[in-house]
Amino acid sequence: MIHKSRPWKIAGAIGGVLLGFLACIVIIGKSWERATERTYHGPHSDLLRVGEAIIVAEDFSETGQHLVAKGRSGIVQDEPAWDEDSCDPNRRIKVVLPSGESILIPRRFLHR
């Protein structure tokens, strides 16, 4: 009996290792896809997800708003784009700053 069950244990172990390897490949592939996500408008025009942390890449100021300094962090509150055709780098992204203030800032000023 010992000899008959042993091949099943080996096959089960090999299957488990292959399944784990496949899961790792899928996770790495998804991470790579997210890290290299771009549209034809350029690297700072792609979609942002609501709740995603961002960094302001350049000083930004608009009439009626105070200066938002380069390096400030924030959280995406609203992203109006829904696909690559709507990923204009000038589209306004609603961002919540650590102070609680919500501002609209062009996508080209934001980095992940």
N, C-alpha and C positions, 0 to 999 in steps of 0.2 A: 504494500500500500504506500509506503514512503516514496518509492521511486515513481509511482504514477502521479502523485500530487505535486511533486517537485517541478515538472515542466510548466504547470499552471501558475505556480508561484513566480517562476522566472518570467513567463509571458506577462503576468500581471505587473511585475516590477518594471519590465521594459515598457509596457503600455503606459504606466504612470509617469515614467521619465519622459516619454515622448509627448504625453499630454502636457506636462509641465513645460517642456521645451517649446511647444506650440503656443502655450499661453504667454510665455516670455516674448516670443517673436511678435505676437499681436500687440502686446503692451508697448514694446519698443517701437513698432511700426506706427502706432497711434501717437506716441510721444513725438516721433520724428515728423509726422505729418503736421502736428500742431505747431512744432517749433519752426517749420519752414513754410507755414501758411502765408500765401501771398496772393494778390490779385494782379491783373495787368496794369493797375494804376501805380504799383510800387510797393515796397516793403512796409510802409506805414499807412496803408489804406485798408488793410484786411479787416475782417469782422472782429469785433470785441464782444465778449459775453457779459451780460448783466451780472454784476457781482465780482467781476475780474479786477484785480489790482493793476493800476497803471502808474507810470511816472511821467511827469511833464518834461519833454525833451528840450524845450526852449522857453525863454521868458514869454509870457502871453498876457496881453492886456487888451481890453475892449472898452469902448465908451460905457461909462456907468459901472464898470467893474474895476476892482483893484488889480494890481499886478500879481499874477501867479508866477512865482519864480521857478526857474529850471530846477529839476530835482524833486519838486513837491510830489507827494504821492496822492492817490485818490482811488475811488472805487467807481466803476462804471455803473450808472443808474439806468441809462437808456441808450440803446444803439439802434438808430433808425434804419440801417442797412439790413437787407435780408439776403442778398446774394452778391456776386461779383459785379454785376451791372450797377449796383447802387453803392459801390465802395469808393466814391469820390473822396480824395484826401481832404477836401474842404467841408465834408459833411460834419454837422455839429453832433458831438457826443455829450450827453449829460453825465457829469462827473460829480461825485460828492467828495469834498475835501475833508481832511481829518477834523477841521473846525465845525463840520456839519453843513457848511455852505454848499449849495448846488450851483454849478456853473455849466455853461455850454461852451465847449472848446473844440476847434477843428481837429479831426483825427490826425492830421499830419504833425501835430504838436505832441502826440501821445506815443509812449512805448509801453510794452508789457513789462 
